Amino acid sequence: MLKPKTDEPTFTTGVLDIDFPEAILNLAEALKELPQPKAIGFFIDEIQDLDSELLDMLLTTQHEAGQRELPFYIIGAGLPSVPTRLGEIKTYAERLFSYREIGALTPEATRRAFIEPIRRPGGHIVESALEKAIVASQGFPYFIQQYGQAIWNSAAQQTITDDDVLAGLAVGRSELDSGFYLTRWQRTTNAEQDYLVAMARVMKGQAARTGEIADLLGKTANGTSVVRKSLIEKGLVYSPGVGQLAFTVPGMQDFVLRQAGQV
């Protein structure tokens, strides 16, 4: 049982930026001094979406806890833009965290993710059909779930054929377009949509050069910086390197081009 160090009352200021860090750090200190020390952990999904004020407060608290060797930890998950987002809030953020990238599944893992749920109830998928599903999913777990369900629902027999997969992929892609992708597209302004279309058009591989995007729009790179920054803050794009932009989710390039009527 935690007990206060003294019998003196604890006062608060009514200012969250002051009271929250103090409360967390005091609790962490008390937990550290227990006979069997404990720790505080904040587990935050989509951490890049937290508002700047809250992120600032959390990073400040984490920083002070580290300096005082107190057991307070932030464990976050989010898009590839997370390191950039945190660095914009606090320049020392890169020293606070160890980053682990969780990318696409390997082709073999993707294969198992499709096959095993089909085999459990006694089903089978022909090899050529399986290859189509693997390629379409790009190893992205959510896409594997979405396409896998649609393919299963499209199959009339225990053996899933190429036709079943093609029908399922069409349904799955339509559902992704109307939900997964559309919600991201609808968060953007007209100017941001124009920028995304230009980006999709000039992309080579997985990234686009910001200078080429600006050229296509008939503007300078500086002239598009506000739109670019806004898209990064909204989590639609991130910068994998100097002067480069990439979409944060797979398949977004094709969706953007479909929206623009260019595919």
C-alpha positions in Angstrom: 0.0 0.0 0.0 1.4 3.4 -1.0 1.6 6.0 1.8 2.6 9.6 1.6 6.0 10.5 2.9 4.6 13.1 5.2 1.3 14.0 6.7 1.4 17.3 5.0 -1.5 17.9 2.5 -0.8 17.8 -1.2 -1.8 20.9 -3.1 -2.6 21.2 -6.8 -2.4 24.3 -8.9 -5.4 23.5 -11.2 -3.0 23.8 -14.2 -2.8 20.4 -15.9 0.6 21.1 -17.4 2.0 21.4 -13.9 -0.2 19.0 -11.9 -0.1 16.0 -14.3 3.7 15.7 -14.4 4.0 16.2 -10.7 1.4 13.6 -9.9 3.0 11.0 -12.3 6.5 11.7 -11.0 5.5 11.5 -7.4 3.7 8.2 -8.0 6.7 6.8 -9.9 9.0 7.8 -7.0 6.7 6.1 -4.5 6.5 2.9 -6.7 10.3 2.9 -7.0 10.7 2.8 -3.2 8.4 -0.1 -2.6 9.9 -3.4 -1.3 9.1 -4.8 -4.7 9.4 -1.8 -7.0 6.7 -1.2 -9.6 6.5 1.0 -12.7 4.0 3.2 -14.5 3.5 2.5 -18.2 1.4 4.5 -20.7 0.5 2.4 -23.8 -0.7 4.7 -26.6 -1.9 3.6 -30.0 -1.8 6.0 -32.9 0.4 8.2 -30.8 0.9 10.7 -33.7 -2.7 11.7 -33.4 -2.4 13.1 -29.9 -2.8 16.9 -29.8 0.5 18.8 -29.5 -0.2 20.1 -25.9 -0.8 16.6 -24.5 2.3 15.2 -26.4 4.4 18.0 -25.1 3.3 17.2 -21.5 4.0 13.5 -21.9 7.4 14.0 -23.4 8.4 16.5 -20.7 7.3 14.1 -18.0 9.2 11.2 -19.7 12.3 13.3 -20.0 12.3 14.3 -16.3 11.5 10.8 -15.2 14.6 9.6 -17.2 16.8 12.3 -15.6 15.6 11.2 -12.1 15.8 7.5 -12.9 12.1 7.1 -12.1 10.1 4.1 -13.5 7.7 5.9 -15.9 7.6 4.7 -19.4 5.7 5.6 -22.6 5.1 2.7 -25.1 3.6 4.1 -28.3 2.6 2.7 -31.7 1.7 4.6 -34.8 2.5 5.5 -38.4 6.0 6.0 -39.9 5.6 9.7 -39.2 5.9 9.2 -35.4 9.6 10.0 -35.0 9.2 13.2 -37.0 6.0 14.2 -35.1 7.7 13.7 -31.7 10.8 15.5 -32.8 8.7 18.5 -33.8 7.2 18.6 -30.3 10.5 18.2 -28.4 13.9 18.2 -30.2 15.2 15.7 -27.6 12.5 13.2 -28.3 14.8 11.0 -30.4 16.9 10.4 -27.3 13.9 9.4 -25.2 12.8 6.4 -27.2 14.0 3.3 -29.0 12.1 2.9 -32.3 11.1 -0.5 -33.7 9.7 -0.6 -37.2 6.9 -3.1 -37.9 6.7 -3.5 -41.6 4.9 -5.8 -44.0 4.8 -9.5 -43.3 7.2 -11.6 -45.4 5.8 -13.5 -48.4 6.0 -16.7 -46.4 4.2 -15.3 -43.4 1.5 -13.8 -45.7 1.1 -17.2 -47.3 0.5 -18.8 -43.9 -1.9 -16.0 -42.9 -4.1 -16.8 -45.9 -3.8 -20.6 -45.9 -4.2 -21.5 -42.2 -7.7 -20.0 -41.7 -8.8 -21.7 -44.9 -7.4 -25.1 -43.9 -8.9 -25.2 -40.4 -12.5 -25.9 -41.6 -11.2 -28.2 -44.3 -10.9 -25.7 -47.2 -8.2 -25.4 -49.9 -6.9 -22.7 -52.1 -5.2 -23.3 -55.4 -1.7 -22.0 -55.8 -2.3 -19.5 -58.5 -5.2 -18.1 -56.6 -3.1 -17.8 -53.4 -0.4 -15.9 -55.3 -2.9 -13.4 -56.5 -4.1 -12.8 -52.9 -0.5 -12.5 -51.6 0.4 -9.9 -54.2 -2.8 -7.9 -53.6 -2.4 -7.8 -49.8 1.2 -6.5 -50.0 1.8 -8.3 -46.7 -0.2 -5.6 -44.9 -2.0 -7.4 -42.0 -5.2 -5.4 -42.3 -5.4 -6.1 -46.0 -4.9 -9.8 -45.4 -7.9 -9.7 -43.1 -10.0 -7.7 -45.5 -9.2 -9.6 -48.6 -9.2 -13.0 -46.8 -12.7 -12.5 -45.5 -14.0 -11.3 -48.9 -12.3 -14.2 -50.7 -13.8 -16.7 -48.3 -17.3 -15.2 -48.7 -17.0 -15.3 -52.5 -16.1 -19.0 -52.6 -19.0 -21.4 -53.4 -17.0 -24.6 -52.7 -14.4 -25.8 -50.3 -11.7 -25.3 -52.9 -11.0 -21.6 -53.6 -10.2 -20.9 -57.2 -8.8 -18.0 -59.2 -12.3 -16.7 -60.0 -13.1 -16.8 -56.3 -10.0 -14.7 -55.4 -10.6 -12.2 -58.2 -14.2 -11.7 -57.0 -13.1 -11.4 -53.4 -10.3 -9.0 -54.3 -12.8 -6.8 -56.1 -15.1 -6.7 -53.1 -12.3 -6.2 -50.7 -10.8 -3.3 -52.7 -14.2 -1.7 -52.9 -14.6 -1.9 -49.1 -11.1 -0.5 -48.6 -11.9 2.4 -51.0 -15.1 3.3 -49.2 -13.7 3.0 -45.7 -9.9 2.7 -45.1 -8.8 5.1 -47.8 -11.8 7.3 -48.1 -11.7 8.4 -44.5 -8.1 9.6 -45.0 -9.0 11.3 -48.3 -12.0 13.2 -46.7 -9.8 14.7 -44.0 -7.9 16.7 -46.7 -8.6 20.1 -48.2 -8.8 20.7 -52.0 -5.3 22.0 -52.0 -4.1 19.0 -50.1 -5.9 16.6 -52.5 -4.2 18.4 -55.4 -0.8 17.8 -53.7 -1.6 14.2 -53.1 -2.5 13.6 -56.8 0.7 15.3 -57.9 2.7 13.2 -55.4 1.0 10.0 -56.7 1.8 10.9 -60.3 5.5 11.6 -59.8 6.2 8.7 -57.4 9.1 6.4 -58.3 9.0 3.3 -56.2 7.9 4.0 -52.7 8.7 7.8 -52.5 8.4 11.0 -54.4 10.7 14.0 -54.6 9.2 17.1 -53.1 10.8 19.3 -55.8 9.1 17.2 -58.5 5.7 17.5 -56.8 6.1 21.3 -56.6 7.2 21.4 -60.3 4.1 19.5 -61.4 1.9 21.9 -59.4 3.7 24.9 -61.0 5.0 26.1 -57.6 8.3 26.2 -55.7 9.0 23.7 -52.9 8.7 26.5 -50.4 5.4 27.5 -51.9 4.0 24.0 -51.0 5.5 23.7 -47.6 2.3 24.6 -45.7 0.3 21.9 -47.5 3.1 19.4 -47.1 3.4 20.0 -43.4 -0.4 19.7 -42.9 -0.4 16.3 -44.7 2.4 15.1 -42.5 0.5 16.3 -39.4 -2.7 14.5 -40.6 -0.7 11.3 -40.9 -1.2 10.8 -44.6 2.4 11.1 -45.7 5.9 11.1 -44.0 9.4 11.9 -45.0 11.6 8.8 -45.4 14.6 11.0 -46.4 15.6 14.6 -47.1 13.4 16.0 -49.9 11.3 12.8 -50.1 7.7 12.0 -49.3 5.9 8.6 -49.0 2.4 7.5 -48.2 2.0 6.2 -44.7 -0.3 3.3 -45.8 0.2 0.9 -48.7 -2.0 1.2 -51.8 -2.7 4.9 -51.1 -1.0 5.9 -54.4 -3.4 3.8 -56.5 -6.4 5.1 -54.5 -5.4 8.7 -55.1 -5.0 8.1 -58.8 -8.4 6.4 -58.9 -9.9 9.4 -57.2 -8.3 11.6 -59.9 -9.5 9.3 -62.7 -6.0 8.6 -63.8 -6.1 4.7 -63.5 
